[in-house]
Amino acid sequence: MLTNRLTSVNYVKKRLIQNIQRILSKEVLYGEMQWFANK
């Protein structure tokens, strides 16, 4: 039971990190596009 909870917590953490990385890369891409548009 305890190990099951731990693995699920690790899974959630992994998913959160992936989502944050995806959002950050989207923000960076958007910033690059804005920068090119302003050039």
mmCIF file of the N, C-alpha and C atoms, coordinates in Angstrom:
data_MODEL
# 
_entry.id   MODEL 
# 
loop_
_atom_site.group_PDB 
_atom_site.id 
_atom_site.type_symbol 
_atom_site.label_atom_id 
_atom_site.label_alt_id 
_atom_site.label_comp_id 
_atom_site.label_asym_id 
_atom_site.label_entity_id 
_atom_site.label_seq_id 
_atom_site.pdbx_PDB_ins_code 
_atom_site.Cartn_x 
_atom_site.Cartn_y 
_atom_site.Cartn_z 
_atom_site.occupancy 
_atom_site.B_iso_or_equiv 
_atom_site.pdbx_formal_charge 
_atom_site.auth_seq_id 
_atom_site.auth_comp_id 
_atom_site.auth_asym_id 
_atom_site.auth_atom_id 
_atom_site.pdbx_PDB_model_num 
ATOM 1   N N  . MET A 1 1  ? 0.845  -1.203 0.000   1.00 0.00 ? 1  MET A N  1 
ATOM 2   C CA . MET A 1 1  ? 0.000  0.000  0.000   1.00 0.00 ? 1  MET A CA 1 
ATOM 3   C C  . MET A 1 1  ? 0.880  1.253  0.000   1.00 0.00 ? 1  MET A C  1 
ATOM 4   N N  . LEU A 1 2  ? 1.850  1.273  0.915   1.00 0.00 ? 2  LEU A N  1 
ATOM 5   C CA . LEU A 1 2  ? 2.712  2.450  1.027   1.00 0.00 ? 2  LEU A CA 1 
ATOM 6   C C  . LEU A 1 2  ? 3.549  2.634  -0.233  1.00 0.00 ? 2  LEU A C  1 
ATOM 7   N N  . THR A 1 3  ? 4.125  1.526  -0.737  1.00 0.00 ? 3  THR A N  1 
ATOM 8   C CA . THR A 1 3  ? 4.953  1.630  -1.945  1.00 0.00 ? 3  THR A CA 1 
ATOM 9   C C  . THR A 1 3  ? 4.100  2.071  -3.120  1.00 0.00 ? 3  THR A C  1 
ATOM 10  N N  . ASN A 1 4  ? 2.861  1.611  -3.168  1.00 0.00 ? 4  ASN A N  1 
ATOM 11  C CA . ASN A 1 4  ? 1.958  1.993  -4.249  1.00 0.00 ? 4  ASN A CA 1 
ATOM 12  C C  . ASN A 1 4  ? 1.740  3.499  -4.230  1.00 0.00 ? 4  ASN A C  1 
ATOM 13  N N  . ARG A 1 5  ? 1.543  4.041  -3.047  1.00 0.00 ? 5  ARG A N  1 
ATOM 14  C CA . ARG A 1 5  ? 1.332  5.485  -2.918  1.00 0.00 ? 5  ARG A CA 1 
ATOM 15  C C  . ARG A 1 5  ? 2.587  6.239  -3.356  1.00 0.00 ? 5  ARG A C  1 
ATOM 16  N N  . LEU A 1 6  ? 3.751  5.713  -2.977  1.00 0.00 ? 6  LEU A N  1 
ATOM 17  C CA . LEU A 1 6  ? 5.006  6.363  -3.341  1.00 0.00 ? 6  LEU A CA 1 
ATOM 18  C C  . LEU A 1 6  ? 5.187  6.394  -4.851  1.00 0.00 ? 6  LEU A C  1 
ATOM 19  N N  . THR A 1 7  ? 4.894  5.280  -5.515  1.00 0.00 ? 7  THR A N  1 
ATOM 20  C CA . THR A 1 7  ? 5.066  5.249  -6.973  1.00 0.00 ? 7  THR A CA 1 
ATOM 21  C C  . THR A 1 7  ? 4.096  6.215  -7.631  1.00 0.00 ? 7  THR A C  1 
ATOM 22  N N  . SER A 1 8  ? 2.888  6.310  -7.113  1.00 0.00 ? 8  SER A N  1 
ATOM 23  C CA . SER A 1 8  ? 1.918  7.236  -7.709  1.00 0.00 ? 8  SER A CA 1 
ATOM 24  C C  . SER A 1 8  ? 2.374  8.679  -7.494  1.00 0.00 ? 8  SER A C  1 
ATOM 25  N N  . VAL A 1 9  ? 2.960  8.968  -6.343  1.00 0.00 ? 9  VAL A N  1 
ATOM 26  C CA . VAL A 1 9  ? 3.466  10.321 -6.082  1.00 0.00 ? 9  VAL A CA 1 
ATOM 27  C C  . VAL A 1 9  ? 4.596  10.639 -7.051  1.00 0.00 ? 9  VAL A C  1 
ATOM 28  N N  . ASN A 1 10 ? 5.497  9.662  -7.260  1.00 0.00 ? 10 ASN A N  1 
ATOM 29  C CA . ASN A 1 10 ? 6.591  9.873  -8.206  1.00 0.00 ? 10 ASN A CA 1 
ATOM 30  C C  . ASN A 1 10 ? 6.049  10.097 -9.602  1.00 0.00 ? 10 ASN A C  1 
ATOM 31  N N  . TYR A 1 11 ? 5.013  9.355  -9.965  1.00 0.00 ? 11 TYR A N  1 
ATOM 32  C CA . TYR A 1 11 ? 4.401  9.493  -11.287 1.00 0.00 ? 11 TYR A CA 1 
ATOM 33  C C  . TYR A 1 11 ? 3.817  10.893 -11.456 1.00 0.00 ? 11 TYR A C  1 
ATOM 34  N N  . VAL A 1 12 ? 3.116  11.352 -10.428 1.00 0.00 ? 12 VAL A N  1 
ATOM 35  C CA . VAL A 1 12 ? 2.515  12.688 -10.490 1.00 0.00 ? 12 VAL A CA 1 
ATOM 36  C C  . VAL A 1 12 ? 3.609  13.746 -10.608 1.00 0.00 ? 12 VAL A C  1 
ATOM 37  N N  . LYS A 1 13 ? 4.683  13.581 -9.834  1.00 0.00 ? 13 LYS A N  1 
ATOM 38  C CA . LYS A 1 13 ? 5.792  14.533 -9.907  1.00 0.00 ? 13 LYS A CA 1 
ATOM 39  C C  . LYS A 1 13 ? 6.369  14.569 -11.312 1.00 0.00 ? 13 LYS A C  1 
ATOM 40  N N  . LYS A 1 14 ? 6.556  13.381 -11.895 1.00 0.00 ? 14 LYS A N  1 
ATOM 41  C CA . LYS A 1 14 ? 7.123  13.301 -13.234 1.00 0.00 ? 14 LYS A CA 1 
ATOM 42  C C  . LYS A 1 14 ? 6.225  14.009 -14.240 1.00 0.00 ? 14 LYS A C  1 
ATOM 43  N N  . ARG A 1 15 ? 4.907  13.766 -14.114 1.00 0.00 ? 15 ARG A N  1 
ATOM 44  C CA . ARG A 1 15 ? 3.957  14.398 -15.030 1.00 0.00 ? 15 ARG A CA 1 
ATOM 45  C C  . ARG A 1 15 ? 3.982  15.913 -14.867 1.00 0.00 ? 15 ARG A C  1 
ATOM 46  N N  . LEU A 1 16 ? 4.060  16.377 -13.621 1.00 0.00 ? 16 LEU A N  1 
ATOM 47  C CA . LEU A 1 16 ? 4.088  17.816 -13.363 1.00 0.00 ? 16 LEU A CA 1 
ATOM 48  C C  . LEU A 1 16 ? 5.317  18.452 -13.995 1.00 0.00 ? 16 LEU A C  1 
ATOM 49  N N  . ILE A 1 17 ? 6.472  17.800 -13.812 1.00 0.00 ? 17 ILE A N  1 
ATOM 50  C CA . ILE A 1 17 ? 7.719  18.332 -14.370 1.00 0.00 ? 17 ILE A CA 1 
ATOM 51  C C  . ILE A 1 17 ? 7.629  18.390 -15.884 1.00 0.00 ? 17 ILE A C  1 
ATOM 52  N N  . GLN A 1 18 ? 7.075  17.330 -16.495 1.00 0.00 ? 18 GLN A N  1 
ATOM 53  C CA . GLN A 1 18 ? 6.934  17.305 -17.954 1.00 0.00 ? 18 GLN A CA 1 
ATOM 54  C C  . GLN A 1 18 ? 6.034  18.444 -18.417 1.00 0.00 ? 18 GLN A C  1 
ATOM 55  N N  . ASN A 1 19 ? 4.928  18.651 -17.706 1.00 0.00 ? 19 ASN A N  1 
ATOM 56  C CA . ASN A 1 19 ? 4.000  19.721 -18.090 1.00 0.00 ? 19 ASN A CA 1 
ATOM 57  C C  . ASN A 1 19 ? 4.662  21.085 -17.964 1.00 0.00 ? 19 ASN A C  1 
ATOM 58  N N  . ILE A 1 20 ? 5.407  21.288 -16.871 1.00 0.00 ? 20 ILE A N  1 
ATOM 59  C CA . ILE A 1 20 ? 6.087  22.568 -16.663 1.00 0.00 ? 20 ILE A CA 1 
ATOM 60  C C  . ILE A 1 20 ? 7.100  22.804 -17.768 1.00 0.00 ? 20 ILE A C  1 
ATOM 61  N N  . GLN A 1 21 ? 7.871  21.751 -18.118 1.00 0.00 ? 21 GLN A N  1 
ATOM 62  C CA . GLN A 1 21 ? 8.865  21.893 -19.180 1.00 0.00 ? 21 GLN A CA 1 
ATOM 63  C C  . GLN A 1 21 ? 8.193  22.231 -20.497 1.00 0.00 ? 21 GLN A C  1 
ATOM 64  N N  . ARG A 1 22 ? 7.050  21.583 -20.765 1.00 0.00 ? 22 ARG A N  1 
ATOM 65  C CA . ARG A 1 22 ? 6.337  21.838 -22.017 1.00 0.00 ? 22 ARG A CA 1 
ATOM 66  C C  . ARG A 1 22 ? 5.863  23.291 -22.064 1.00 0.00 ? 22 ARG A C  1 
ATOM 67  N N  . ILE A 1 23 ? 5.311  23.773 -20.935 1.00 0.00 ? 23 ILE A N  1 
ATOM 68  C CA . ILE A 1 23 ? 4.818  25.152 -20.876 1.00 0.00 ? 23 ILE A CA 1 
ATOM 69  C C  . ILE A 1 23 ? 5.977  26.123 -21.058 1.00 0.00 ? 23 ILE A C  1 
ATOM 70  N N  . LEU A 1 24 ? 7.109  25.837 -20.398 1.00 0.00 ? 24 LEU A N  1 
ATOM 71  C CA . LEU A 1 24 ? 8.262  26.725 -20.515 1.00 0.00 ? 24 LEU A CA 1 
ATOM 72  C C  . LEU A 1 24 ? 8.765  26.772 -21.945 1.00 0.00 ? 24 LEU A C  1 
ATOM 73  N N  . SER A 1 25 ? 8.846  25.621 -22.605 1.00 0.00 ? 25 SER A N  1 
ATOM 74  C CA . SER A 1 25 ? 9.341  25.614 -23.981 1.00 0.00 ? 25 SER A CA 1 
ATOM 75  C C  . SER A 1 25 ? 8.368  26.359 -24.892 1.00 0.00 ? 25 SER A C  1 
ATOM 76  N N  . LYS A 1 26 ? 7.069  26.251 -24.609 1.00 0.00 ? 26 LYS A N  1 
ATOM 77  C CA . LYS A 1 26 ? 6.081  26.998 -25.393 1.00 0.00 ? 26 LYS A CA 1 
ATOM 78  C C  . LYS A 1 26 ? 6.285  28.494 -25.186 1.00 0.00 ? 26 LYS A C  1 
ATOM 79  N N  . GLU A 1 27 ? 6.516  28.897 -23.944 1.00 0.00 ? 27 GLU A N  1 
ATOM 80  C CA . GLU A 1 27 ? 6.737  30.312 -23.645 1.00 0.00 ? 27 GLU A CA 1 
ATOM 81  C C  . GLU A 1 27 ? 7.975  30.811 -24.382 1.00 0.00 ? 27 GLU A C  1 
ATOM 82  N N  . VAL A 1 28 ? 9.034  30.007 -24.378 1.00 0.00 ? 28 VAL A N  1 
ATOM 83  C CA . VAL A 1 28 ? 10.276 30.400 -25.041 1.00 0.00 ? 28 VAL A CA 1 
ATOM 84  C C  . VAL A 1 28 ? 10.041 30.543 -26.534 1.00 0.00 ? 28 VAL A C  1 
ATOM 85  N N  . LEU A 1 29 ? 9.341  29.570 -27.119 1.00 0.00 ? 29 LEU A N  1 
ATOM 86  C CA . LEU A 1 29 ? 9.043  29.630 -28.553 1.00 0.00 ? 29 LEU A CA 1 
ATOM 87  C C  . LEU A 1 29 ? 8.229  30.877 -28.870 1.00 0.00 ? 29 LEU A C  1 
ATOM 88  N N  . TYR A 1 30 ? 7.242  31.157 -28.037 1.00 0.00 ? 30 TYR A N  1 
ATOM 89  C CA . TYR A 1 30 ? 6.396  32.334 -28.248 1.00 0.00 ? 30 TYR A CA 1 
ATOM 90  C C  . TYR A 1 30 ? 7.241  33.604 -28.169 1.00 0.00 ? 30 TYR A C  1 
ATOM 91  N N  . GLY A 1 31 ? 8.135  33.658 -27.189 1.00 0.00 ? 31 GLY A N  1 
ATOM 92  C CA . GLY A 1 31 ? 9.015  34.813 -27.045 1.00 0.00 ? 31 GLY A CA 1 
ATOM 93  C C  . GLY A 1 31 ? 9.898  34.990 -28.268 1.00 0.00 ? 31 GLY A C  1 
ATOM 94  N N  . GLU A 1 32 ? 10.443 33.887 -28.783 1.00 0.00 ? 32 GLU A N  1 
ATOM 95  C CA . GLU A 1 32 ? 11.284 33.952 -29.981 1.00 0.00 ? 32 GLU A CA 1 
ATOM 96  C C  . GLU A 1 32 ? 10.479 34.491 -31.155 1.00 0.00 ? 32 GLU A C  1 
ATOM 97  N N  . MET A 1 33 ? 9.253  33.999 -31.309 1.00 0.00 ? 33 MET A N  1 
ATOM 98  C CA . MET A 1 33 ? 8.411  34.430 -32.417 1.00 0.00 ? 33 MET A CA 1 
ATOM 99  C C  . MET A 1 33 ? 8.110  35.924 -32.300 1.00 0.00 ? 33 MET A C  1 
ATOM 100 N N  . GLN A 1 34 ? 7.811  36.373 -31.075 1.00 0.00 ? 34 GLN A N  1 
ATOM 101 C CA . GLN A 1 34 ? 7.539  37.796 -30.855 1.00 0.00 ? 34 GLN A CA 1 
ATOM 102 C C  . GLN A 1 34 ? 8.770  38.630 -31.208 1.00 0.00 ? 34 GLN A C  1 
ATOM 103 N N  . TRP A 1 35 ? 9.929  38.119 -30.811 1.00 0.00 ? 35 TRP A N  1 
ATOM 104 C CA . TRP A 1 35 ? 11.184 38.833 -31.057 1.00 0.00 ? 35 TRP A CA 1 
ATOM 105 C C  . TRP A 1 35 ? 11.418 38.971 -32.555 1.00 0.00 ? 35 TRP A C  1 
ATOM 106 N N  . PHE A 1 36 ? 11.203 37.882 -33.298 1.00 0.00 ? 36 PHE A N  1 
ATOM 107 C CA . PHE A 1 36 ? 11.381 37.924 -34.752 1.00 0.00 ? 36 PHE A CA 1 
ATOM 108 C C  . PHE A 1 36 ? 10.355 38.855 -35.396 1.00 0.00 ? 36 PHE A C  1 
ATOM 109 N N  . ALA A 1 37 ? 9.144  38.853 -34.862 1.00 0.00 ? 37 ALA A N  1 
ATOM 110 C CA . ALA A 1 37 ? 8.096  39.711 -35.426 1.00 0.00 ? 37 ALA A CA 1 
ATOM 111 C C  . ALA A 1 37 ? 8.444  41.186 -35.218 1.00 0.00 ? 37 ALA A C  1 
ATOM 112 N N  . ASN A 1 38 ? 9.118  41.485 -34.108 1.00 0.00 ? 38 ASN A N  1 
ATOM 113 C CA . ASN A 1 38 ? 9.463  42.879 -33.820 1.00 0.00 ? 38 ASN A CA 1 
ATOM 114 C C  . ASN A 1 38 ? 10.701 43.340 -34.579 1.00 0.00 ? 38 ASN A C  1 
ATOM 115 N N  . LYS A 1 39 ? 11.472 42.425 -35.111 1.00 0.00 ? 39 LYS A N  1 
ATOM 116 C CA . LYS A 1 39 ? 12.703 42.783 -35.836 1.00 0.00 ? 39 LYS A CA 1 
ATOM 117 C C  . LYS A 1 39 ? 12.376 43.529 -37.118 1.00 0.00 ? 39 LYS A C  1 
# 
